[in-house]
Amino acid sequence: MRRLWGSDSGGRFRTHGRHSQATVRGTRWLTVDRCDGTLTRVTRGAVSVRDHVRDRTVLVRAGHSYLARSRAALRRLRR
C-alpha cells in the first residue's frame, strides 16, 4: 500500500495512483493505493478525481472520499 498526503493553496498539483488521479483545488487530501483500487480522502477544500477505469471525473469535497476501484474489484462486485 502506498500513501501520499498532498496540500496546496492555489498552485496546480496532482497525485497519481494506479486507478485514479487527483487534481488540487486549494485543499488538503490523501491518496492511498490499495489492492482494490485508489482511495482519495479530502480533509479541506475540494479535489477533482479522475477515475481511469470508469472513465469519469468526480469532484470530492472536504469530509468525503472516493474509491476508484480496480477492474478486478469491479468484476468481483458484479458477480
N, C-alpha and C positions, 0 to 999 in steps of 0.2 A: 504494500500500500504506500502510495506517495501522497504527501500533503504539501500545500503551499498557501500561506496566508498572503493576501495582497491588500495594499492600501494605496489610495491615490486621491488627490484633491483637485483635479482639473486637467491633468495631462492625459495622454492616451496610453493605456496599459492593457495587456491581455495575458491570460494564463491559458495554457493548452493542456487538456487531458487526452486520454486515448479516444474518448467518445464525445467530447464536447469542448467548447472554447468559451471563456468568459471575457467580456469586454467591460471595462470600467466606466462608471458614470458617477464619479465623485463619491467613492464609497470604501468600505472595508468588507472583504469576503474571504472565504476559504474554499479551495479546490482540492478534492480528495479523489485520487484514482483508486477504485476498488475492483474486485473481481467481477461484480455485477454491473459496473458502469462508473461514471464520473459524477460525483456529488458536488454541487456548488451551494454553499450556505452563505447568506448575506447578513451582516450584522449592522451595517449602516449604509444608507443610500440605496442604489439600485444597480443591478448588473444585468447586462444583456447576454444570455447564454445561447450559443449556437449548438443545437443537438445534431451531430453529424449522421447518426443512424436514422432518425426520423425526418431529417432534412427540414428542420424548423428552428426559429429563434424564439426564445421565451424570455420575457422580462421578469426578473426575480427581485422583489423589493425586500427591504430590511425586515428581519424576523422570519423569513421564509427560505426554503431551499428547493433545489431541483435536482433530480437524479436522472441523468441521461443514461439509460440502460444500454448495455451491450446487445449485440444481435443475438447472442446465445441466451441471455437473460430474457429477451422478448419472446424467443421461441419457447422457452420453458413456461412462460406465463400463458401462452396461447393454447397449451395442451390441455 
